[in-house]
Amino acid sequence: MSNKDELIRFGVSMPERLAEQFDDFIAAKGYGNRSEAIRDLVRKALLEPGAIESDQLVAGTIVMVYDHHASELSALLTELQHRYHHDIISTMHIHLNHEQCLEVLVVRGMLTRLHELHRAIQVLKGVLYAELSVTHIDMDDMHSHSHPHSHPHSHSSPRE
């Protein structure tokens, strides 16, 4: 929270047992008080898929696990990444075992485009898992359809 954000106080009522469970939760997570925990829970809820408008600029990751030996899959993934290069900030490629690779795409762009990229990856034959996780909404550029940033693309390892 920035210094310019004004705090607003409000009351929350809940059953005693639920409040006790919440207190146990915040103690286990290391929060200093209920307010800190509630703020984090609200932020997380606002990142849920249905809570974000499709034309918002967001950042997050697409994590995938795929069969390294699936015919043409590496070439198709590379082609997709080139098609969406403005939305992909960085990639990390890890060999899990002889057959499977894990790849993480750090993405930033309009939510609709990131959903398109995620779906295009998810349906490829040989992709065992693909998940888009939104971790940031750019509130300053909300509803902006331009792509105001530029960034170098780094690739942690070449695709084999």
N, CA, C and O atoms as a DFTB+ gen file, in Angstrom:
640 C
 N C O
     1  1       0.855      -1.171       0.000
     2  2       0.000       0.000       0.000
     3  2       0.896       1.228       0.000
     4  3       1.848       1.304       0.777
     5  1       0.602       2.176      -0.856
     6  2       1.411       3.384      -0.928
     7  2       0.979       4.370       0.147
     8  3      -0.107       4.252       0.715
     9  1       1.840       5.342       0.419
    10  2       1.552       6.345       1.436
    11  2       0.347       7.202       1.087
    12  3      -0.310       7.729       1.985
    13  1       0.040       7.354      -0.202
    14  2      -1.058       8.216      -0.609
    15  2      -2.426       7.558      -0.447
    16  3      -3.442       8.250      -0.507
    17  1      -2.480       6.235      -0.243
    18  2      -3.754       5.547      -0.049
    19  2      -4.307       5.859       1.333
    20  3      -3.642       5.642       2.346
    21  1      -5.515       6.364       1.360
    22  2      -6.176       6.668       2.624
    23  2      -6.839       5.398       3.148
    24  3      -7.531       4.697       2.410
    25  1      -6.623       5.115       4.417
    26  2      -7.243       3.943       5.018
    27  2      -8.688       4.259       5.381
    28  3      -8.998       5.341       5.881
    29  1      -9.550       3.309       5.122
    30  2     -10.959       3.428       5.470
    31  2     -11.271       2.318       6.458
    32  3     -10.948       1.158       6.205
    33  1     -11.879       2.646       7.550
    34  2     -12.237       1.656       8.556
    35  2     -13.670       1.190       8.352
    36  3     -14.557       1.984       8.039
    37  1     -13.883      -0.105       8.534
    38  2     -15.233      -0.658       8.503
    39  2     -15.263      -1.878       9.407
    40  3     -14.225      -2.485       9.670
    41  1     -16.422      -2.232       9.872
    42  2     -16.568      -3.371      10.766
    43  2     -16.915      -4.630      10.003
    44  3     -17.557      -4.583       8.954
    45  1     -16.486      -5.748      10.539
    46  2     -16.810      -7.047       9.959
    47  2     -17.378      -7.916      11.072
    48  3     -16.756      -8.072      12.123
    49  1     -18.540      -8.471      10.846
    50  2     -19.161      -9.371      11.817
    51  2     -19.076     -10.791      11.295
    52  3     -19.305     -11.045      10.112
    53  1     -18.743     -11.721      12.191
    54  2     -18.700     -13.124      11.808
    55  2     -18.910     -13.976      13.052
    56  3     -18.707     -13.504      14.170
    57  1     -19.314     -15.222      12.863
    58  2     -19.487     -16.112      14.012
    59  2     -18.173     -16.272      14.783
    60  3     -17.089     -16.225      14.201
    61  1     -18.288     -16.460      16.088
    62  2     -17.113     -16.547      16.948
    63  2     -16.155     -17.645      16.495
    64  3     -14.943     -17.432      16.465
    65  1     -16.684     -18.817      16.142
    66  2     -15.822     -19.930      15.719
    67  2     -15.043     -19.566      14.449
    68  3     -13.863     -19.895      14.329
    69  1     -15.700     -18.892      13.510
    70  2     -15.027     -18.466      12.290
    71  2     -13.937     -17.444      12.601
    72  3     -12.856     -17.495      12.014
    73  1     -14.207     -16.528      13.507
    74  2     -13.207     -15.534      13.914
    75  2     -12.001     -16.219      14.556
    76  3     -10.862     -15.819      14.319
    77  1     -12.249     -17.247      15.367
    78  2     -11.140     -17.995      15.980
    79  2     -10.305     -18.699      14.925
    80  3      -9.076     -18.699      14.994
    81  1     -10.980     -19.306      13.942
    82  2     -10.250     -19.969      12.855
    83  2      -9.443     -18.956      12.050
    84  3      -8.317     -19.233      11.639
    85  1     -10.025     -17.787      11.831
    86  2      -9.323     -16.739      11.101
    87  2      -8.103     -16.275      11.884
    88  3      -7.040     -16.071      11.298
    89  1      -8.234     -16.105      13.192
    90  2      -7.097     -15.716      14.024
    91  2      -5.986     -16.763      13.974
    92  3      -4.805     -16.418      13.933
    93  1      -6.364     -18.045      13.979
    94  2      -5.371     -19.120      13.846
    95  2      -4.670     -19.035      12.488
    96  3      -3.455     -19.205      12.393
    97  1      -5.453     -18.770      11.444
    98  2      -4.924     -18.637      10.092
    99  2      -3.907     -17.495      10.010
   100  3      -2.809     -17.676       9.484
   101  1      -4.276     -16.312      10.534
   102  2      -3.378     -15.161      10.404
   103  2      -2.121     -15.341      11.256
   104  3      -1.050     -14.855      10.892
   105  1      -2.248     -16.041      12.395
   106  2      -1.059     -16.319      13.210
   107  2      -0.124     -17.273      12.464
   108  3       1.091     -17.074      12.452
   109  1      -0.693     -18.305      11.843
   110  2       0.124     -19.275      11.101
   111  2       0.812     -18.636       9.898
   112  3       1.927     -19.018       9.545
   113  1       0.156     -17.672       9.272
   114  2       0.729     -16.998       8.099
   115  2       1.668     -15.860       8.478
   116  3       2.389     -15.342       7.625
   117  1       1.668     -15.463       9.759
   118  2       2.589     -14.433      10.217
   119  2       2.084     -13.011      10.072
   120  3       2.875     -12.070      10.134
   121  1       0.806     -12.837       9.883
   122  2       0.253     -11.482       9.805
   123  2       0.302     -10.828      11.179
   124  3       0.185     -11.501      12.204
   125  1       0.474      -9.522      11.189
   126  2       0.506      -8.771      12.436
   127  2      -0.873      -8.497      13.004
   128  3      -1.033      -8.316      14.211
   129  1      -1.874      -8.467      12.125
   130  2      -3.228      -8.185      12.591
   131  2      -4.238      -8.638      11.537
   132  3      -3.869      -9.026      10.428
   133  1      -5.507      -8.580      11.903
   134  2      -6.573      -8.999      11.003
   135  2      -6.650      -8.122       9.754
   136  3      -6.932      -8.616       8.662
   137  1      -6.401      -6.833       9.914
   138  2      -6.509      -5.921       8.767
   139  2      -5.552      -6.299       7.643
   140  3      -5.933      -6.282       6.473
   141  1      -4.308      -6.641       7.989
   142  2      -3.336      -7.046       6.964
   143  2      -3.818      -8.283       6.226
   144  3      -3.723      -8.362       5.001
   145  1      -4.333      -9.242       6.974
   146  2      -4.806     -10.486       6.367
   147  2      -6.015     -10.226       5.475
   148  3      -6.090     -10.765       4.370
   149  1      -6.947      -9.422       5.929
   150  2      -8.137      -9.121       5.133
   151  2      -7.747      -8.395       3.852
   152  3      -8.292      -8.695       2.790
   153  1      -6.813      -7.446       3.928
   154  2      -6.368      -6.739       2.714
   155  2      -5.807      -7.722       1.690
   156  3      -6.120      -7.628       0.503
   157  1      -4.971      -8.677       2.149
   158  2      -4.407      -9.659       1.215
   159  2      -5.489     -10.562       0.630
   160  3      -5.447     -10.882      -0.558
   161  1      -6.454     -10.975       1.444
   162  2      -7.532     -11.816       0.944
   163  2      -8.383     -11.080      -0.088
   164  3      -8.808     -11.674      -1.079
   165  1      -8.632      -9.797       0.138
   166  2      -9.401      -9.000      -0.821
   167  2      -8.616      -8.849      -2.120
   168  3      -9.183      -8.992      -3.203
   169  1      -7.317      -8.560      -2.024
   170  2      -6.489      -8.448      -3.244
   171  2      -6.542      -9.742      -4.055
   172  3      -6.685      -9.718      -5.277
   173  1      -6.423     -10.870      -3.354
   174  2      -6.461     -12.172      -4.028
   175  2      -7.820     -12.395      -4.686
   176  3      -7.882     -12.869      -5.820
   177  1      -8.900     -12.063      -3.998
   178  2     -10.246     -12.230      -4.558
   179  2     -10.432     -11.379      -5.809
   180  3     -11.106     -11.799      -6.750
   181  1      -9.847     -10.199      -5.826
   182  2      -9.989      -9.308      -6.972
   183  2      -9.199      -9.781      -8.190
   184  3      -9.398      -9.270      -9.292
   185  1      -8.302     -10.758      -7.999
   186  2      -7.545     -11.333      -9.108
   187  2      -8.207     -12.591      -9.660
   188  3      -7.698     -13.186     -10.610
   189  1      -9.331     -13.005      -9.083
   190  2     -10.052     -14.170      -9.583
   191  2     -10.511     -13.887     -11.008
   192  3     -10.824     -12.745     -11.342
   193  1     -10.555     -14.920     -11.851
   194  2     -10.882     -14.707     -13.264
   195  2     -12.146     -13.894     -13.524
   196  3     -12.133     -13.034     -14.405
   197  1     -13.211     -14.122     -12.814
   198  2     -14.448     -13.397     -13.059
   199  2     -14.435     -11.958     -12.585
   200  3     -15.317     -11.181     -12.949
   201  1     -13.451     -11.589     -11.782
   202  2     -13.398     -10.242     -11.217
   203  2     -12.628      -9.261     -12.095
   204  3     -12.654      -8.057     -11.843
   205  1     -11.954      -9.756     -13.109
   206  2     -11.113      -8.901     -13.957
   207  2     -11.787      -8.709     -15.305
   208  3     -12.223      -9.672     -15.935
   209  1     -11.868      -7.470     -15.739
   210  2     -12.431      -7.178     -17.058
   211  2     -11.438      -7.597     -18.132
   212  3     -10.226      -7.482     -17.948
   213  1     -11.954      -8.079     -19.245
   214  2     -11.113      -8.650     -20.285
   215  2     -10.186      -7.649     -20.953
   216  3      -9.184      -8.045     -21.547
   217  1     -10.500      -6.345     -20.869
   218  2      -9.650      -5.357     -21.523
   219  2      -8.661      -4.705     -20.562
   220  3      -8.089      -3.659     -20.871
   221  1      -8.460      -5.316     -19.405
   222  2      -7.502      -4.758     -18.448
   223  2      -6.092      -5.264     -18.732
   224  3      -5.890      -6.398     -19.167
   225  1      -5.129      -4.392     -18.475
   226  2      -3.725      -4.758     -18.585
   227  2      -3.341      -5.482     -17.303
   228  3      -3.503      -4.943     -16.208
   229  1      -2.836      -6.695     -17.439
   230  2      -2.493      -7.516     -16.282
   231  2      -1.107      -8.130     -16.484
   232  3      -0.538      -8.089     -17.575
   233  1      -0.591      -8.693     -15.407
   234  2       0.670      -9.433     -15.479
   235  2       0.505     -10.721     -14.699
   236  3      -0.312     -10.806     -13.782
   237  1       1.283     -11.717     -15.067
   238  2       1.213     -13.001     -14.380
   239  2       2.104     -14.014     -15.057
   240  3       3.137     -13.680     -15.637
   241  1       1.679     -15.263     -14.967
   242  2       2.461     -16.351     -15.548
   243  2       1.549     -17.350     -16.246
   244  3       0.377     -17.504     -15.901
   245  1       2.114     -18.012     -17.222
   246  2       1.501     -19.214     -17.786
   247  2       2.508     -20.327     -17.518
   248  3       3.641     -20.291     -17.997
   249  1       2.075     -21.301     -16.752
   250  2       2.923     -22.449     -16.414
   251  2       2.414     -23.642     -17.203
   252  3       1.213     -23.909     -17.242
   253  1       3.329     -24.348     -17.823
   254  2       2.926     -25.529     -18.588
   255  2       3.900     -26.672     -18.375
   256  3       5.091     -26.465     -18.140
   257  1       3.374     -27.870     -18.461
   258  2       4.177     -29.091     -18.477
   259  2       3.793     -29.806     -19.760
   260  3       2.611     -29.956     -20.071
   261  1       4.796     -30.243     -20.500
   262  2       4.491     -30.905     -21.764
   263  2       5.473     -32.029     -22.051
   264  3       6.571     -32.096     -21.499
   265  1       5.028     -32.904     -22.937
   266  2       5.819     -34.043     -23.375
   267  2       6.831     -33.553     -24.404
   268  3       6.477     -33.138     -25.507
   269  1       8.079     -33.614     -24.016
   270  2       9.173     -33.132     -24.863
   271  2       9.234     -33.867     -26.203
   272  3       9.715     -33.320     -27.195
   273  1       8.744     -35.112     -26.225
   274  2       8.844     -35.926     -27.433
   275  2       7.600     -35.861     -28.320
   276  3       7.560     -36.511     -29.365
   277  1       6.597     -35.099     -27.927
   278  2       5.390     -34.979     -28.755
   279  2       5.766     -34.355     -30.096
   280  3       6.457     -33.338     -30.157
   281  1       5.307     -34.975     -31.137
   282  2       5.656     -34.558     -32.489
   283  2       5.279     -33.099     -32.749
   284  3       4.127     -32.705     -32.569
   285  1       6.255     -32.310     -33.172
   286  2       6.068     -30.904     -33.569
   287  2       5.692     -29.951     -32.431
   288  3       5.515     -28.757     -32.673
   289  1       5.566     -30.448     -31.207
   290  2       5.098     -29.580     -30.127
   291  2       6.073     -28.443     -29.838
   292  3       5.646     -27.299     -29.682
   293  1       7.348     -28.725     -29.764
   294  2       8.325     -27.661     -29.495
   295  2       8.258     -26.559     -30.543
   296  3       8.331     -25.375     -30.212
   297  1       8.120     -26.947     -31.798
   298  2       8.027     -25.952     -32.876
   299  2       6.736     -25.145     -32.758
   300  3       6.747     -23.934     -32.978
   301  1       5.624     -25.796     -32.413
   302  2       4.352     -25.082     -32.260
   303  2       4.402     -24.111     -31.081
   304  3       3.882     -22.998     -31.171
   305  1       5.022     -24.525     -29.983
   306  2       5.148     -23.632     -28.823
   307  2       6.017     -22.428     -29.159
   308  3       5.696     -21.303     -28.776
   309  1       7.100     -22.655     -29.863
   310  2       7.967     -21.549     -30.276
   311  2       7.215     -20.595     -31.194
   312  3       7.323     -19.377     -31.050
   313  1       6.461     -21.140     -32.132
   314  2       5.677     -20.306     -33.056
   315  2       4.659     -19.461     -32.281
   316  3       4.502     -18.272     -32.559
   317  1       3.972     -20.066     -31.316
   318  2       3.010     -19.318     -30.495
   319  2       3.698     -18.204     -29.719
   320  3       3.190     -17.086     -29.636
   321  1       4.857     -18.518     -29.152
   322  2       5.573     -17.512     -28.369
   323  2       6.032     -16.358     -29.258
   324  3       6.061     -15.213     -28.808
   325  1       6.381     -16.634     -30.480
   326  2       6.748     -15.555     -31.394
   327  2       5.526     -14.726     -31.772
   328  3       5.617     -13.505     -31.894
   329  1       4.385     -15.383     -31.957
   330  2       3.151     -14.671     -32.303
   331  2       2.711     -13.744     -31.161
   332  3       2.128     -12.689     -31.411
   333  1       2.984     -14.132     -29.925
   334  2       2.587     -13.344     -28.753
   335  2       3.797     -12.689     -28.074
   336  3       3.774     -12.451     -26.866
   337  1       4.841     -12.401     -28.836
   338  2       6.083     -11.892     -28.237
   339  2       5.897     -10.568     -27.496
   340  3       6.656     -10.290     -26.567
   341  1       4.928      -9.750     -27.867
   342  2       4.695      -8.490     -27.148
   343  2       4.113      -8.725     -25.761
   344  3       4.201      -7.858     -24.892
   345  1       3.522      -9.888     -25.555
   346  2       2.876     -10.203     -24.285
   347  2       3.762     -11.044     -23.374
   348  3       3.459     -11.188     -22.190
   349  1       4.836     -11.596     -23.894
   350  2       5.716     -12.465     -23.108
   351  2       6.964     -11.679     -22.727
   352  3       7.721     -11.229     -23.588
   353  1       7.162     -11.525     -21.434
   354  2       8.308     -10.771     -20.922
   355  2       9.534     -11.661     -20.833
   356  3      10.641     -11.248     -21.179
   357  1       9.328     -12.894     -20.362
   358  2      10.449     -13.800     -20.152
   359  2       9.943     -15.232     -20.144
   360  3       8.758     -15.476     -19.914
   361  1      10.836     -16.175     -20.393
   362  2      10.494     -17.592     -20.294
   363  2      11.564     -18.318     -19.499
   364  3      12.727     -17.916     -19.467
   365  1      11.142     -19.392     -18.863
   366  2      12.076     -20.274     -18.175
   367  2      11.707     -21.694     -18.569
   368  3      10.540     -22.080     -18.500
   369  1      12.688     -22.460     -18.975
   370  2      12.481     -23.819     -19.471
   371  2      13.274     -24.779     -18.601
   372  3      14.478     -24.609     -18.410
   373  1      12.589     -25.792     -18.072
   374  2      13.236     -26.755     -17.177
   375  2      12.934     -28.168     -17.659
   376  3      11.793     -28.479     -18.000
   377  1      13.941     -29.013     -17.688
   378  2      13.756     -30.422     -18.020
   379  2      13.426     -31.159     -16.724
   380  3      14.273     -31.277     -15.839
   381  1      12.188     -31.656     -16.617
   382  2      11.776     -32.378     -15.412
   383  2      12.321     -33.791     -15.400
   384  3      12.752     -34.295     -14.362
   385  1      12.299     -34.419     -16.547
   386  2      12.844     -35.770     -16.708
   387  2      13.095     -35.965     -18.203
   388  3      13.084     -34.997     -18.965
   389  1      13.317     -37.189     -18.619
   390  2      13.647     -37.440     -20.029
   391  2      12.490     -37.097     -20.968
   392  3      12.723     -36.722     -22.118
   393  1      11.247     -37.222     -20.495
   394  2      10.093     -37.002     -21.348
   395  2       9.420     -35.643     -21.161
   396  3       8.832     -35.116     -22.106
   397  1       9.496     -35.070     -19.968
   398  2       8.682     -33.897     -19.671
   399  2       9.507     -32.640     -19.411
   400  3      10.588     -32.675     -18.823
   401  1       8.936     -31.516     -19.883
   402  2       9.525     -30.210     -19.640
   403  2       8.495     -29.336     -18.932
   404  3       7.290     -29.465     -19.148
   405  1       8.992     -28.454     -18.093
   406  2       8.168     -27.433     -17.461
   407  2       8.622     -26.107     -18.027
   408  3       9.818     -25.822     -18.095
   409  1       7.660     -25.301     -18.432
   410  2       8.008     -23.993     -18.960
   411  2       7.129     -22.954     -18.286
   412  3       5.926     -23.151     -18.114
   413  1       7.750     -21.845     -17.909
   414  2       7.037     -20.736     -17.290
   415  2       7.186     -19.526     -18.202
   416  3       8.299     -19.120     -18.535
   417  1       6.054     -18.954     -18.603
   418  2       6.053     -17.725     -19.376
   419  2       5.617     -16.609     -18.445
   420  3       4.534     -16.671     -17.864
   421  1       6.442     -15.598     -18.299
   422  2       6.038     -14.403     -17.556
   423  2       5.384     -13.493     -18.574
   424  3       5.994     -13.120     -19.576
   425  1       4.135     -13.138     -18.306
   426  2       3.340     -12.423     -19.308
   427  2       2.808     -11.109     -18.757
   428  3       2.573     -10.958     -17.559
   429  1       2.625     -10.158     -19.681
   430  2       1.986      -8.890     -19.346
   431  2       1.277      -8.400     -20.595
   432  3       1.885      -8.242     -21.654
   433  1      -0.020      -8.161     -20.452
   434  2      -0.787      -7.699     -21.602
   435  2      -2.262      -7.639     -21.267
   436  3      -2.663      -7.776     -20.111
   437  1      -3.053      -7.435     -22.291
   438  2      -4.497      -7.410     -22.110
   439  2      -4.958      -8.817     -21.751
   440  3      -4.514      -9.798     -22.348
   441  1      -5.842      -8.905     -20.782
   442  2      -6.290     -10.208     -20.303
   443  2      -6.849     -11.066     -21.431
   444  3      -6.629     -12.277     -21.443
   445  1      -7.559     -10.475     -22.368
   446  2      -8.117     -11.264     -23.474
   447  2      -7.013     -11.949     -24.278
   448  3      -7.146     -13.116     -24.647
   449  1      -5.934     -11.233     -24.549
   450  2      -4.822     -11.823     -25.312
   451  2      -4.136     -12.927     -24.527
   452  3      -3.754     -13.951     -25.092
   453  1      -3.978     -12.722     -23.220
   454  2      -3.330     -13.750     -22.399
   455  2      -4.199     -15.001     -22.311
   456  3      -3.682     -16.117     -22.297
   457  1      -5.526     -14.817     -22.251
   458  2      -6.426     -15.973     -22.292
   459  2      -6.311     -16.701     -23.628
   460  3      -6.308     -17.931     -23.669
   461  1      -6.216     -15.945     -24.714
   462  2      -6.045     -16.556     -26.043
   463  2      -4.776     -17.406     -26.084
   464  3      -4.796     -18.550     -26.540
   465  1      -3.678     -16.836     -25.603
   466  2      -2.403     -17.555     -25.590
   467  2      -2.514     -18.808     -24.727
   468  3      -2.078     -19.884     -25.136
   469  1      -3.087     -18.678     -23.553
   470  2      -3.244     -19.820     -22.652
   471  2      -4.054     -20.933     -23.323
   472  3      -3.656     -22.098     -23.301
   473  1      -5.192     -20.565     -23.921
   474  2      -6.033     -21.575     -24.575
   475  2      -5.298     -22.225     -25.748
   476  3      -5.414     -23.432     -25.959
   477  1      -4.554     -21.439     -26.500
   478  2      -3.812     -21.984     -27.638
   479  2      -2.760     -22.997     -27.174
   480  3      -2.516     -23.993     -27.855
   481  1      -2.145     -22.747     -26.030
   482  2      -1.165     -23.683     -25.473
   483  2      -1.863     -24.921     -24.931
   484  3      -1.433     -26.046     -25.184
   485  1      -2.931     -24.710     -24.193
   486  2      -3.629     -25.776     -23.484
   487  2      -4.155     -26.872     -24.416
   488  3      -4.192     -28.041     -24.032
   489  1      -4.551     -26.513     -25.608
   490  2      -5.163     -27.491     -26.509
   491  2      -4.159     -28.239     -27.382
   492  3      -4.540     -29.146     -28.122
   493  1      -2.894     -27.873     -27.306
   494  2      -1.893     -28.551     -28.131
   495  2      -1.683     -29.980     -27.650
   496  3      -1.591     -30.238     -26.450
   497  1      -1.607     -30.905     -28.604
   498  2      -1.375     -32.303     -28.282
   499  2       0.022     -32.443     -27.651
   500  3       1.025     -32.030     -28.233
   501  1       0.060     -33.028     -26.465
   502  2       1.322     -33.202     -25.747
   503  2       1.464     -32.266     -24.560
   504  3       2.339     -32.466     -23.717
   505  1       0.614     -31.242     -24.479
   506  2       0.619     -30.356     -23.311
   507  2      -0.194     -31.051     -22.222
   508  3      -1.387     -31.304     -22.390
   509  1       0.459     -31.352     -21.118
   510  2      -0.175     -32.097     -20.036
   511  2      -0.844     -31.180     -19.026
   512  3      -1.783     -31.583     -18.339
   513  1      -0.364     -29.953     -18.938
   514  2      -0.881     -28.993     -17.958
   515  2      -0.566     -27.598     -18.460
   516  3       0.533     -27.341     -18.953
   517  1      -1.524     -26.703     -18.336
   518  2      -1.288     -25.292     -18.667
   519  2      -2.207     -24.455     -17.790
   520  3      -3.414     -24.692     -17.738
   521  1      -1.638     -23.485     -17.109
   522  2      -2.402     -22.651     -16.179
   523  2      -1.973     -21.201     -16.317
   524  3      -0.784     -20.887     -16.267
   525  1      -2.956     -20.315     -16.493
   526  2      -2.708     -18.876     -16.482
   527  2      -3.014     -18.372     -15.088
   528  3      -4.101     -18.607     -14.562
   529  1      -2.070     -17.687     -14.495
   530  2      -2.261     -17.097     -13.172
   531  2      -2.011     -15.599     -13.272
   532  3      -0.909     -15.169     -13.611
   533  1      -3.036     -14.810     -12.978
   534  2      -2.904     -13.355     -12.979
   535  2      -2.513     -12.926     -11.574
   536  3      -3.198     -13.254     -10.606
   537  1      -1.412     -12.192     -11.464
   538  2      -0.923     -11.777     -10.151
   539  2      -0.875     -10.269      -9.974
   540  3      -0.537      -9.774      -8.899
   541  1      -1.218      -9.532     -11.044
   542  2      -1.170      -8.072     -10.953
   543  2      -2.133      -7.463     -11.967
   544  3      -2.193      -7.895     -13.118
   545  1      -2.873      -6.471     -11.536
   546  2      -3.696      -5.672     -12.439
   547  2      -3.077      -4.289     -12.470
   548  3      -2.876      -3.671     -11.424
   549  1      -2.777      -3.805     -13.653
   550  2      -2.180      -2.474     -13.781
   551  2      -3.288      -1.440     -13.698
   552  3      -3.921      -1.121     -14.704
   553  1      -3.523      -0.920     -12.509
   554  2      -4.622       0.016     -12.277
   555  2      -4.394       1.347     -12.986
   556  3      -5.358       2.034     -13.321
   557  1      -3.136       1.725     -13.221
   558  2      -2.846       2.986     -13.911
   559  2      -3.246       2.933     -15.379
   560  3      -3.644       3.944     -15.959
   561  1      -3.137       1.750     -15.978
   562  2      -3.447       1.599     -17.394
   563  2      -4.764       0.870     -17.612
   564  3      -4.992       0.313     -18.686
   565  1      -5.638       0.867     -16.601
   566  2      -6.900       0.173     -16.710
   567  2      -7.680       0.663     -17.915
   568  3      -7.791       1.867     -18.148
   569  1      -8.219      -0.274     -18.679
   570  2      -9.024      -0.016     -19.865
   571  2      -8.227       0.618     -21.004
   572  3      -8.810       1.115     -21.967
   573  1      -6.912       0.603     -20.901
   574  2      -6.082       1.120     -21.988
   575  2      -5.865       0.001     -22.999
   576  3      -5.582      -1.135     -22.618
   577  1      -5.995       0.310     -24.265
   578  2      -5.782      -0.705     -25.287
   579  2      -4.409      -0.596     -25.928
   580  3      -4.100      -1.339     -26.859
   581  1      -3.587       0.316     -25.443
   582  2      -2.238       0.428     -25.983
   583  2      -1.306      -0.464     -25.189
   584  3      -1.662      -0.944     -24.113
   585  1      -0.150      -0.678     -25.701
   586  2       0.863      -1.490     -25.041
   587  2       2.049      -0.580     -24.753
   588  3       3.000      -0.556     -25.534
   589  1       2.020       0.180     -23.636
   590  2       2.954       1.272     -23.417
   591  2       4.365       0.866     -23.033
   592  3       5.248       1.723     -22.991
   593  1       4.608      -0.383     -22.757
   594  2       5.942      -0.740     -22.281
   595  2       6.723      -1.467     -23.367
   596  3       6.166      -2.068     -24.286
   597  1       8.005      -1.385     -23.219
   598  2       8.866      -2.200     -24.066
   599  2       9.843      -2.892     -23.143
   600  3      10.198      -2.369     -22.087
   601  1      10.270      -4.062     -23.544
   602  2      11.148      -4.828     -22.670
   603  2      11.914      -5.845     -23.500
   604  3      11.439      -6.313     -24.535
   605  1      13.095      -6.173     -23.032
   606  2      13.841      -7.228     -23.709
   607  2      13.233      -8.575     -23.347
   608  3      12.640      -8.721     -22.278
   609  1      13.370      -9.530     -24.204
   610  2      12.897     -10.878     -23.922
   611  2      14.104     -11.719     -23.554
   612  3      15.095     -11.761     -24.283
   613  1      14.010     -12.382     -22.419
   614  2      15.105     -13.265     -22.030
   615  2      14.600     -14.697     -22.058
   616  3      13.446     -14.967     -21.725
   617  1      15.434     -15.571     -22.440
   618  2      15.108     -16.984     -22.483
   619  2      16.171     -17.708     -21.692
   620  3      17.354     -17.630     -22.023
   621  1      15.765     -18.412     -20.649
   622  2      16.756     -18.989     -19.751
   623  2      17.489     -20.173     -20.373
   624  3      18.635     -20.446     -20.016
   625  1      16.847     -20.874     -21.294
   626  2      17.554     -21.963     -21.952
   627  2      16.890     -22.239     -23.287
   628  3      15.684     -22.039     -23.433
   629  1      17.653     -22.693     -24.255
   630  2      17.059     -22.976     -25.563
   631  2      16.170     -24.211     -25.498
   632  3      16.381     -25.107     -24.680
   633  1      15.195     -24.240     -26.359
   634  2      14.306     -25.392     -26.467
   635  2      15.045     -26.490     -27.226
   636  3      15.733     -26.243     -28.217
   637  1      14.878     -27.695     -26.731
   638  2      15.518     -28.829     -27.419
   639  2      14.517     -29.611     -28.212
   640  3      14.875     -30.598     -28.856
